[in-house]
């Protein structure tokens, strides 16, 4: 089996994240940023509020739930 990982650099990663999730029919998976804040590995400047949730300001990822 071949595994593919792609990284994209863009001005609005959350918009691109939603677009590709819709195109590929993949559910959005929210990263848990709280542990990183709790131990000082992230600052509040690196976190945004998005749809009532905390998210990384400049990074997102899509994970295929079927492993394709």
N, C-alpha and C positions, 0 to 999 in steps of 0.2 A: 504494500500500500504506500502511496506517495502522500506525504504531508506537505502542505503549502502554507507558508506564513508570508503576509504582505504588510509592509509598514508604509504609511502615507503621512506626509507632512503637509498640513493645511492650516488655514487661518481659523476655521471653525470646525474642530473635530467632532463636536456633538451633532452638528447638522449632517456631516458626512456619515457619521455613525448611524443615525436614523435612516438616511437614504439607503445605505447598503444593507442594513437590517431588513428594510422593506423589500428591496430588490431580491435578496437571497432568502427571504422568508425565515429569518432567524430572530428569535426573541432577544430583546435588549437585556443584557446582564449588567447589573449595577455593581461596581466594585465597592467593597466595604472600606471606606477611608478612615473610619473611626479609630481602629487600632493604631494606625500610623500617626494620627493626631495625639492619641493618648500617650504614646511613648516619645513624642517629640521628633519623629521621623518625617513629619510633614507640618507645614504651617497653614494657618487659615488663609494665607495669600494663595496657596496652591489648590484650594478647595472652592467650589462654587455651589450655589443652590440651584438645582435643576429639577423642575417638576416636583418640587417639595422634598427632594432628596439631596444629600450631599454627594458631590461627584468631583473627580479630579478635573481641574480647570483646563488642562492641556493634553489629556490622554484618555483614550477609551479603547475598548477592544470588543471584537465580535468573536463568539465561540460557537461553532456549529454543534448543537446538542446531539446530532446524530453521528458526529465524528467523520463527516464527509470532507 
